[in-house]
Amino acid sequence: MPEGQSISERIARSLPTLTPAHQRMAQYVLDNLFRAATMRIDEFATAVDVSVATANRFARALGFEGYPQFRAELVRGFEATLAPVERLRDELARPTTVAEVFAAALDDGARNLEATRRALDAEACERAVDAILAAERVYVMGFGASGFLAGLLQHGLEMHCRMVTSVSTVGGASHAARQLFKLQPQDLVIAIAFPRYVTDSMVLAKRVKAHRGRLLALTDGPTSPLAPLADIALYANAGNRLSANSDATVLALIEALCGAVAYRSVRSVKAAAEMTEFLLPWLYDAPGAGQRERGTSKSSESTE
C-alpha cells in the first residue's frame, strides 16, 4: 500500500476498476470499517452475501495477498480497541467447560492482584493518602464501567473526608463538568480510567489541569493517556481474557486505598462508631432495627 494511504483511501481509489460484486463489498467495508475489521473471512462473506472465494478475490483485487493480509490492514489503528474482541474470539475457539472458565477467571484475578501488589509505588501510595485527607473536597470521576467503581470509591472514602462526591451520574459528562467548575486549589479530583479509555475522562481531566486542579489517577499504567495528566498515579493490572478489563483488580486497589485512608485518618474509629450508631435502625437483626419499623408505622398512622 502506498505510504501514507489509508485502507479507506485505497478502497475508494480502486472502486472504479472493481467488478459489481467487489464494488458492493468495498462499499460495505467503507460504510462499516470497524465492523469489517472484526470479521473472519466467512463472516464477511456472509455479511455481503458472497462466497468465501469471492471475498478472497476481493482482497487480491485490492492488491493484498489474501483476506488475512487485508484484514490485518483493516485492524491497524484499531488494535487497542479490538484487543478485547480478539481475546474473546480466541478464548471461545478453545474447547472448555463452564467450571474451567470460572477457574481461569479466578486465576487471572489472582495474577492481576499479585502483579499489582508487586508494582506498588510506596511513595505514590503515601502521597495519594495525604492528598485525600488534606483535600477540602474530593471529587471522584469515572465513565463507562469506571463510573460504577467511582461510586464504590466515594462510598469507601466518605466516612473519612470532609466532603466526597462522585460526579459520575446519570447527567453524564456535562453534569460532571458543572460540578468540577466549582473546583478550588484545595480540592482533589480522583479520576478512574482503564482500557478501553473513555474520551470524556480525558477531556475532563485536561480541564481539571487547565484550571490548576490536583488530580489523582487510578489507571492501568504509565502508558495510559490519564497518567501524564495526573499529579499522583496508582496503577492496577486489569487484564481479562473475556472482557476489556478486570474490574475486580481495580476494586481491590480502591479498597486498599480506602483502607490506607482509614488507617491514616486521626478520627477513623470515632467516625466508624458514630456512623454505625446512626445506621443501626437500618441494619438487619441489630438492636434498634425495630425502632425504625415502629417509627415508620407511627409516621404512617399520623398521615392517615
C-alpha positions as CSV (number, residue, x, y, z in Angstrom):
1,M,0.0,0.0,0.0
2,P,1.4,3.5,-0.9
3,E,3.0,5.2,2.1
4,G,0.5,7.5,3.9
5,Q,-2.5,6.0,2.2
6,S,-5.2,4.6,4.4
7,I,-7.2,1.4,3.7
8,S,-10.3,3.6,3.1
9,E,-8.4,5.7,0.5
10,R,-7.1,2.6,-1.2
11,I,-10.6,1.1,-1.5
12,A,-12.1,4.4,-2.7
13,R,-9.4,4.7,-5.4
14,S,-9.9,1.1,-6.6
15,L,-13.7,1.3,-6.8
16,P,-14.0,2.2,-10.5
17,T,-11.9,-0.8,-11.5
18,L,-13.7,-3.4,-9.4
19,T,-16.4,-5.8,-10.5
20,P,-20.0,-5.0,-9.4
21,A,-19.8,-7.7,-6.7
22,H,-16.4,-6.4,-5.5
23,Q,-17.8,-2.8,-5.5
24,R,-20.7,-3.9,-3.2
25,M,-18.1,-5.5,-0.9
26,A,-16.0,-2.4,-1.0
27,Q,-18.9,-0.1,-0.1
28,Y,-19.8,-2.4,2.8
29,V,-16.2,-2.0,4.2
30,L,-16.3,1.8,3.7
31,D,-19.6,2.0,5.5
32,N,-18.7,-0.4,8.3
33,L,-14.9,-0.1,8.7
34,F,-14.8,-1.1,12.3
35,R,-17.3,-4.0,12.0
36,A,-15.4,-5.3,8.9
37,A,-12.2,-5.3,10.9
38,T,-13.7,-7.7,13.4
39,M,-14.9,-10.2,10.8
40,R,-13.3,-13.5,9.8
41,I,-13.5,-14.2,6.1
42,D,-16.6,-16.4,6.4
43,E,-18.4,-13.8,8.5
44,F,-17.5,-11.1,6.0
45,A,-18.7,-13.3,3.0
46,T,-22.0,-13.9,4.8
47,A,-22.5,-10.2,5.6
48,V,-22.1,-9.2,1.9
49,D,-23.8,-12.4,0.5
50,V,-20.9,-13.8,-1.5
51,S,-18.7,-16.9,-1.3
52,V,-15.5,-17.2,0.7
53,A,-13.6,-17.5,-2.6
54,T,-15.1,-14.2,-3.8
55,A,-14.1,-12.5,-0.5
56,N,-10.6,-13.7,-1.0
57,R,-10.5,-12.5,-4.7
58,F,-11.8,-9.1,-3.5
59,A,-8.8,-8.8,-1.1
60,R,-6.5,-9.7,-4.0
61,A,-8.2,-7.2,-6.3
62,L,-7.1,-4.5,-3.8
63,G,-3.5,-5.7,-4.0
64,F,-3.3,-7.9,-1.0
65,E,-2.0,-11.5,-1.0
66,G,-5.3,-12.6,0.5
67,Y,-8.0,-11.9,3.1
68,P,-5.8,-12.3,6.2
69,Q,-3.5,-9.5,4.9
70,F,-6.5,-7.3,4.0
71,R,-8.0,-7.8,7.5
72,A,-4.6,-7.1,9.1
73,E,-4.6,-3.7,7.4
74,L,-8.2,-3.0,8.4
75,V,-7.3,-3.7,12.0
76,R,-4.4,-1.3,12.0
77,G,-5.3,1.6,14.2
78,F,-8.0,-0.3,15.9
79,E,-5.5,-2.7,17.8
80,A,-6.2,-1.4,21.3
81,T,-10.0,-1.1,20.7
82,L,-10.2,-4.6,19.1
83,A,-7.9,-6.4,21.6
84,P,-10.8,-7.5,23.9
85,V,-12.8,-8.7,20.9
86,E,-9.8,-10.7,19.6
87,R,-9.1,-12.2,23.1
88,L,-12.7,-13.2,23.4
89,R,-12.7,-14.8,19.9
90,D,-9.5,-16.8,20.8
91,E,-11.0,-18.0,24.1
92,L,-14.2,-19.1,22.5
93,A,-12.3,-21.1,19.9
94,R,-10.8,-23.3,22.7
95,P,-12.9,-26.2,23.9
96,T,-13.6,-25.8,27.7
97,T,-16.2,-26.2,30.3
98,V,-18.1,-23.6,32.4
99,A,-16.3,-24.7,35.5
100,E,-12.9,-24.2,33.7
101,V,-14.0,-20.7,32.7
102,F,-14.8,-19.9,36.3
103,A,-11.4,-21.2,37.5
104,A,-9.5,-19.4,34.7
105,A,-11.2,-16.1,35.6
106,L,-10.3,-16.5,39.3
107,D,-6.7,-17.4,38.3
108,D,-6.4,-14.3,36.2
109,G,-7.7,-12.2,39.0
110,A,-5.2,-13.7,41.4
111,R,-2.3,-13.0,39.0
112,N,-3.5,-9.4,38.4
113,L,-3.7,-8.8,42.1
114,E,-0.2,-10.2,42.7
115,A,1.2,-8.1,39.9
116,T,-0.5,-5.0,41.2
117,R,0.8,-5.6,44.7
118,R,4.4,-6.2,43.5
119,A,4.3,-3.0,41.4
120,L,3.0,-0.7,44.2
121,D,4.9,2.6,44.5
122,A,5.2,3.3,48.2
123,E,5.8,7.0,47.7
124,A,2.8,7.3,45.4
125,C,0.6,5.5,48.0
126,E,1.7,7.9,50.7
127,R,1.1,10.9,48.5
128,A,-2.3,9.6,47.5
129,V,-3.5,9.2,51.1
130,D,-2.1,12.5,52.2
131,A,-3.8,14.3,49.3
132,I,-7.1,12.8,50.1
133,L,-7.0,13.6,53.8
134,A,-5.7,17.1,53.1
135,A,-8.4,18.0,50.5
136,E,-11.3,20.2,51.4
137,R,-13.5,18.4,48.9
138,V,-12.8,15.2,46.9
139,Y,-14.5,14.7,43.5
140,V,-14.5,11.1,42.1
141,M,-14.8,10.7,38.4
142,G,-15.1,7.7,36.0
143,F,-17.2,6.8,33.0
144,G,-18.3,3.6,31.5
145,A,-17.6,0.7,33.9
146,S,-15.4,3.1,35.8
147,G,-18.5,5.1,36.8
148,F,-19.7,2.2,39.0
149,L,-16.2,1.9,40.5
150,A,-16.3,5.7,41.2
151,G,-19.4,5.2,43.3
152,L,-17.7,2.5,45.3
153,L,-14.7,4.7,45.9
154,Q,-17.0,7.5,47.1
155,H,-18.7,5.1,49.4
156,G,-15.4,4.0,50.9
157,L,-14.0,7.5,51.4
158,E,-17.0,9.4,52.6
159,M,-16.6,8.5,56.3
160,H,-13.0,9.9,56.4
161,C,-13.3,13.0,54.2
162,R,-14.8,16.4,54.8
163,M,-16.8,16.0,51.6
164,V,-16.6,13.5,48.8
165,T,-18.9,13.2,45.8
166,S,-19.0,11.2,42.6
167,V,-19.5,13.4,39.6
168,S,-20.3,10.2,37.5
169,T,-24.1,10.4,37.5
170,V,-26.9,10.0,35.0
171,G,-26.2,13.5,33.9
172,G,-23.1,12.3,32.1
173,A,-20.0,14.3,31.3
174,S,-21.8,17.7,31.1
175,H,-23.1,17.3,34.6
176,A,-19.6,16.3,35.8
177,A,-18.2,19.4,34.1
178,R,-20.7,21.6,36.0
179,Q,-19.6,20.0,39.3
180,L,-15.9,20.4,38.5
181,F,-16.5,24.0,37.6
182,K,-16.6,24.6,41.4
183,L,-13.1,23.2,41.9
184,Q,-10.8,25.1,44.2
185,P,-7.0,24.7,44.7
186,Q,-7.5,22.9,48.0
187,D,-9.8,20.3,46.4
188,L,-8.8,16.9,44.8
189,V,-10.1,15.1,41.8
190,I,-9.7,11.3,41.6
191,A,-10.1,10.0,38.1
192,I,-10.6,6.3,37.2
193,A,-9.8,5.2,33.6
194,F,-8.9,1.8,32.2
195,P,-8.8,0.4,28.6
196,R,-10.8,1.0,26.6
197,Y,-10.5,4.6,27.7
198,V,-13.5,6.9,27.5
199,T,-12.8,10.2,25.9
200,D,-14.9,12.1,28.4
201,S,-12.5,11.1,31.2
202,M,-9.5,12.6,29.3
203,V,-11.3,15.8,28.3
204,L,-12.4,16.5,31.9
205,A,-9.0,15.5,33.3
206,K,-7.4,18.1,31.0
207,R,-9.9,20.7,32.1
208,V,-9.1,20.0,35.7
209,K,-5.4,20.5,35.0
210,A,-6.1,23.6,32.9
211,H,-7.8,25.1,36.0
212,R,-4.8,24.1,38.2
213,G,-6.7,21.4,39.9
214,R,-5.0,18.4,41.6
215,L,-5.5,15.1,40.0
216,L,-5.1,11.6,41.4
217,A,-5.3,8.9,38.7
218,L,-6.3,5.2,39.2
219,T,-5.4,3.6,35.9
220,D,-3.5,0.7,34.3
221,G,0.0,2.0,33.8
222,P,2.3,4.8,32.7
223,T,1.2,4.4,29.1
224,S,-2.4,5.3,30.0
225,P,-3.5,8.7,28.5
226,L,-4.6,9.7,32.0
227,A,-1.1,9.1,33.6
228,P,0.7,12.2,32.2
229,L,-2.1,14.4,33.4
230,A,-2.0,13.2,37.0
231,D,-0.1,14.7,39.9
232,I,-0.3,11.2,41.5
233,A,-1.0,7.9,39.9
234,L,-1.8,4.5,41.3
235,Y,-1.7,1.5,38.8
236,A,-3.7,-1.7,38.7
237,N,-3.1,-4.7,36.4
238,A,-6.6,-5.2,34.9
239,G,-6.2,-7.7,32.1
240,N,-9.1,-10.0,31.3
241,R,-9.5,-12.8,28.7
242,L,-13.2,-12.4,28.1
243,S,-13.7,-8.6,28.5
244,A,-11.9,-5.3,28.3
245,N,-10.8,-5.2,31.9
246,S,-10.9,-7.0,35.3
247,D,-12.9,-4.6,37.5
248,A,-12.1,-6.9,40.4
249,T,-8.5,-5.8,40.4
250,V,-9.4,-2.1,40.3
251,L,-11.9,-2.6,43.1
252,A,-9.2,-4.3,45.2
253,L,-6.9,-1.2,44.6
254,I,-9.9,1.0,45.6
255,E,-10.4,-1.0,48.8
256,A,-6.7,-0.8,49.6
257,L,-6.7,3.0,49.1
258,C,-9.8,3.4,51.3
259,G,-8.2,1.1,54.0
260,A,-5.0,3.2,54.0
261,V,-7.0,6.4,54.3
262,A,-8.9,4.9,57.3
263,Y,-5.6,3.9,58.8
264,R,-4.1,7.3,58.5
265,S,-7.2,9.3,59.5
266,V,-7.0,10.6,63.0
267,R,-10.7,10.1,63.7
268,S,-11.4,6.9,61.8
269,V,-12.5,4.8,64.9
270,K,-14.7,7.6,66.2
271,A,-16.2,8.2,62.7
272,A,-16.9,4.5,62.3
273,A,-18.6,4.2,65.6
274,E,-20.7,7.3,65.0
275,M,-21.8,6.1,61.6
276,T,-22.6,2.6,62.8
277,E,-24.7,4.1,65.6
278,F,-26.6,6.3,63.1
279,L,-27.2,3.3,60.8
280,L,-28.4,0.9,63.5
281,P,-32.1,1.2,62.6
282,W,-31.3,0.0,59.0
283,L,-29.1,-2.9,60.0
284,Y,-30.9,-6.3,59.9
285,D,-31.1,-8.0,63.3
286,A,-29.2,-5.2,65.0
287,P,-30.6,-3.8,68.3
288,G,-32.7,-0.8,67.4
289,A,-33.8,-2.1,64.0
290,G,-37.3,-2.4,65.3
291,Q,-37.3,1.3,66.3
292,R,-37.1,2.3,62.6
293,E,-40.1,-0.1,61.8
294,R,-42.1,1.3,64.7
295,G,-41.2,4.9,63.8
296,T,-42.3,4.2,60.2
297,S,-45.5,2.8,61.4
298,K,-46.3,5.7,63.6
299,S,-45.4,8.1,60.8
300,S,-47.8,6.3,58.5
301,E,-50.6,6.4,61.1
302,S,-50.1,10.1,61.7
303,T,-50.6,10.8,58.0
304,E,-53.8,8.9,57.6
